[in-house]
Structures are given as C-alpha cells and as structure tokens.
Amino acid sequence: MTTVIAILLFLVFFLLSLLHFYWGCGGHWGTGGVFPTKDATIPAKSPGTTPPFIVALVPLGFGFFILNLKGVG
C-alpha cells in the first residue's frame, strides 16, 4: 500500500513539475490565476524563462526523493 502512495505522490509532484516546465517554455495556460494583478483587465506579467525551470526542479526532486525512500525504481 505504501508503494502505491509513493507512486501517486511522485505523479502529483511530476505533474506539478511539468506545469512549471511548460511555463518555462513560454506557456500561458493557468497564469491568470497564479500571478496577482491590481485589475482584472491587466494581463499577468510572466517572470521569464529561468525561474520556472528552477522551480520545476524542486517538485521533481521531491518526487524522486519519495520514490528513493520507498525503494521504487
């Protein structure tokens, strides 16, 4: 049972990491709810390409850490 939980946690962290890689490659899906703006008519400003790639490594690392703790893979 703990192996299944470890795999599910890895998948959640992996998908979160994929979303950040998508944003790093210039994707705009979901950014309207992530970046705050003073007015709803003002488009959200993207942080660039490097910060999302750096942030994407964190959940990916957590996912692999969980798999390593359980001994999966």
RAQUI-V750294 format. One record per pair of residues at least 24 apart in sequence whose ideal C-beta (glycine too) atoms are under 10 Angstrom apart, sorted by the first residue. I is the first residue (numbers start at 1). J is the second residue. If there is no record, write none. Layout:
BEGIN
i = [I I]
j = [J J]
END
This chain:
BEGIN
i = [2 2 2 3 3 3 3 4 4 5 5 6 6 6 6 6 6 6 6 6 7 7 7 7 7 7 8 9 9 9 9 9 9 10 10 10 10 10 10 10 10 10 10 10 11 12 12 12 12 13 13 13 13 13 13 13 13 13 13 14 14 14 14 14 14 15 15 16 16 16 16 16 16 16 17 17 17 17 17 17 17 17 17 18 18 18 19 19 19 19 20 20 20 20 20 20 20 20 20 20 21 21 21 21 21 21 22 22 23 23 23 23 23 23 23 23 24 24 24 24 24 24 24 24 24 25 25 25 26 27]
j = [69 70 72 67 70 71 72 70 72 66 70 63 66 67 68 69 70 71 72 73 63 66 67 70 72 73 66 62 63 65 66 67 70 59 60 62 63 64 65 66 67 70 72 73 63 59 62 63 66 58 59 60 61 62 63 64 65 66 67 59 60 62 63 64 67 59 63 55 56 58 59 60 62 63 55 56 57 58 59 60 61 62 63 56 59 60 52 55 56 59 51 52 53 54 55 56 57 58 59 60 52 53 55 56 57 60 52 56 47 48 49 51 52 53 55 56 48 49 50 51 52 53 54 55 56 49 52 53 52 52]
END
